[in-house]
Amino acid sequence: MRHIRHLTVAALLAAAVAAPVSAQVSFSPTVGAYLPTSNIADIVVGTDSIANVKQDVGLALGANLGIGLSSRVGLMFAGSYVPSQLSGTIGGDGSWSQSDANLFFGNANVTVFLIKPTSPVWIALSGGGSVVSRSGQAYDGWGGTTDVGGLAGATIGFNLGIVSLNLSATDYIYGAQFSKGLVETGEVMQNDILLGLGLGIPLGAKKTQAASQAFQQ
């Protein structure tokens, strides 16, 4: 995972240096859903499961900034906030929940357009680095609430004149591990899915260049 992170950072820096002065910039507010696919912690003693904890599904609100490097490649920077809560089981039968367990997702990625974004309908794939930060009363006193990882995503866009409507799915890939006093959980690999609906708005760009709509959540 560390090697992948280093390669991702190097690729993003290289792309940023190569960005032309005339690169098109766009902004996209987004709304969507956060879909966790696994528990964030499983506490096991021997072969007995003592407790498991999961983050609940939530609403994702965010914004993206896109920089078009060419007709096929762009840089995307994005952030999303998810108000959520924790839930889980204790001893296999008792259940509990705790509110105020919020998340922030941030990423920087390179996007490749399989179909040029000047087309009526376009498709793009993306990959890059990400950061996931947890906050709120549920995480007070716990260490390990910020994780760095990677991401992979796909987007389909529909040009509506100067603006575009974008539907995206992004997989945030990272390992979650927490500690508090003498308690430490094992690292659990996460694949957090963010589904997003965005409206791409070019900033000072020509209509034909609305391609670089910031869309990737």
C-alpha positions in Angstrom: 0.0 0.0 0.0 2.9 2.4 0.8 4.5 1.8 -2.6 1.2 2.6 -4.3 0.8 5.8 -2.3 4.3 7.0 -3.4 3.5 6.3 -7.0 0.2 8.1 -6.8 1.8 11.2 -5.3 4.6 11.2 -7.9 2.0 10.9 -10.7 -0.1 13.8 -9.4 3.0 16.0 -9.0 4.2 15.3 -12.5 0.7 16.0 -13.9 0.5 19.3 -12.0 3.9 20.5 -13.3 2.8 19.6 -16.8 -0.5 21.5 -16.6 -0.7 24.2 -19.2 -1.4 27.8 -18.2 -4.6 27.6 -20.3 -5.9 24.6 -18.5 -9.6 24.7 -18.0 -11.0 24.8 -14.5 -14.4 23.8 -13.3 -16.4 23.4 -10.1 -19.0 20.9 -9.2 -21.2 20.7 -6.1 -22.3 17.2 -5.3 -24.9 15.2 -3.3 -24.9 11.5 -2.9 -24.7 8.5 -0.6 -22.0 6.9 1.5 -22.1 3.1 1.5 -19.7 1.2 3.8 -19.1 -2.4 2.8 -17.5 -3.8 5.9 -17.1 -3.3 9.7 -14.6 -0.8 10.8 -13.6 -2.9 13.8 -13.9 -6.5 14.9 -12.8 -7.3 18.4 -12.0 -11.0 18.9 -10.5 -12.8 21.9 -9.3 -16.2 20.9 -12.1 -17.5 18.7 -14.8 -15.5 20.4 -16.2 -12.4 18.9 -16.5 -9.8 21.6 -17.8 -6.9 19.5 -18.0 -5.5 16.1 -18.5 -1.9 15.0 -19.7 -0.5 11.7 -20.3 2.9 10.2 -23.9 3.5 9.1 -25.0 4.5 5.6 -25.3 8.3 5.3 -25.8 11.3 3.1 -22.7 12.7 1.4 -22.4 16.4 0.6 -19.4 17.7 -1.3 -17.7 19.7 -4.0 -15.1 19.0 -6.7 -12.5 21.1 -8.5 -11.3 19.9 -11.9 -8.3 21.0 -14.0 -8.4 19.8 -17.6 -4.9 19.0 -18.9 -6.0 17.8 -22.3 -9.1 16.6 -24.1 -8.6 13.2 -22.5 -6.9 13.8 -19.1 -7.7 15.9 -16.1 -6.8 16.4 -12.5 -9.6 16.3 -9.9 -9.6 17.4 -6.3 -12.6 16.6 -4.1 -14.0 16.6 -0.6 -17.2 15.2 0.9 -18.7 15.4 4.4 -20.9 12.6 5.7 -23.0 13.0 8.9 -23.3 9.5 10.3 -23.4 7.2 13.3 -21.9 4.0 14.6 -23.7 0.8 15.3 -22.7 -2.8 16.2 -23.2 -5.8 18.4 -21.6 -6.9 21.7 -21.2 -10.5 22.6 -23.0 -11.6 19.5 -26.5 -10.7 20.7 -26.6 -7.2 22.3 -26.8 -4.3 19.8 -26.1 -0.6 20.2 -25.8 2.6 18.3 -24.1 6.0 18.9 -24.7 9.2 16.9 -22.3 11.9 16.0 -19.8 9.8 14.1 -19.0 11.8 11.1 -16.6 11.4 8.2 -14.7 13.6 5.7 -13.5 12.1 2.5 -10.8 14.0 0.4 -9.0 13.0 -2.7 -6.7 14.0 -5.5 -6.9 11.9 -8.6 -6.0 11.6 -12.3 -9.0 11.2 -14.6 -8.9 9.6 -18.0 -11.9 10.2 -20.3 -12.7 7.0 -22.3 -15.2 9.2 -24.3 -14.2 12.8 -24.7 -16.2 15.1 -22.4 -17.2 17.3 -25.3 -19.5 14.5 -26.4 -23.2 14.5 -25.5 -22.5 11.6 -23.2 -19.0 10.8 -21.8 -17.4 8.2 -19.6 -14.3 8.5 -17.4 -12.2 6.4 -15.1 -10.1 7.8 -12.2 -7.5 6.8 -9.7 -5.4 8.5 -7.1 -4.8 9.2 -3.4 -7.3 9.8 -0.7 -7.7 10.7 3.0 -10.5 9.7 5.3 -11.0 11.5 8.6 -13.5 10.6 11.4 -14.9 13.1 13.9 -17.6 13.5 16.5 -18.4 12.3 20.0 -18.3 8.7 19.0 -14.5 9.0 18.2 -13.5 11.2 21.2 -10.3 9.8 22.8 -9.6 7.3 20.0 -6.5 7.3 17.9 -6.3 6.2 14.3 -9.2 8.4 13.2 -7.4 9.6 10.0 -6.3 7.2 7.3 -4.6 7.7 4.0 -5.2 5.3 1.1 -6.1 5.1 -2.6 -9.3 5.3 -4.7 -10.7 4.1 -7.9 -13.8 5.6 -9.6 -16.0 5.8 -12.7 -18.2 8.6 -13.9 -20.8 9.0 -16.7 -21.6 12.6 -17.7 -24.3 14.3 -19.8 -23.6 17.6 -21.4 -26.5 20.1 -20.9 -25.1 23.0 -22.8 -22.5 24.9 -20.7 -23.0 22.7 -17.6 -23.0 19.0 -17.3 -24.8 16.4 -15.1 -22.4 13.8 -13.7 -23.1 10.5 -12.0 -20.1 9.0 -10.2 -19.1 6.0 -8.1 -15.9 6.1 -6.1 -14.3 3.3 -4.0 -12.1 4.7 -1.1 -9.6 1.9 -0.3 -7.7 2.1 3.0 -7.1 0.2 6.3 -8.9 1.2 9.5 -7.3 0.6 12.9 -8.1 2.3 16.2 -6.6 2.6 19.7 -7.6 3.9 23.1 -5.5 3.3 26.2 -4.7 -0.4 26.2 -7.3 -1.3 23.6 -6.3 -1.6 20.0 -8.3 -3.1 17.1 -6.8 -5.0 14.3 -6.5 -3.3 10.9 -9.6 -3.9 8.7 -9.4 -3.2 5.0 -12.2 -0.8 3.9 -13.9 -0.3 0.6 -16.1 2.7 1.2 -18.3 3.6 -1.7 -19.4 7.1 -2.4 -22.2 7.6 -5.0 -22.5 11.1 -6.3 -24.7 13.4 -8.4 -22.9 16.5 -9.5 -23.5 19.6 -11.6 -20.3 20.6 -13.4 -19.9 24.3 -13.9 -16.9 25.7 -15.9 -15.1 28.6 -14.4 -14.3 31.1 -17.1 -14.1 28.3 -19.7 -15.5 28.2 -23.2 -18.5 26.1 -23.8 -16.6 23.6 -25.9 -14.1 23.2 -23.0 -16.7 22.4 -20.3 -15.1 19.0 -20.6 -13.0 19.3 -17.5 -16.1 19.3 -15.3 -15.1 18.5 -11.8 -17.0 15.4 -11.1 -15.1 12.8 -9.2 -16.2 12.5 -5.7 
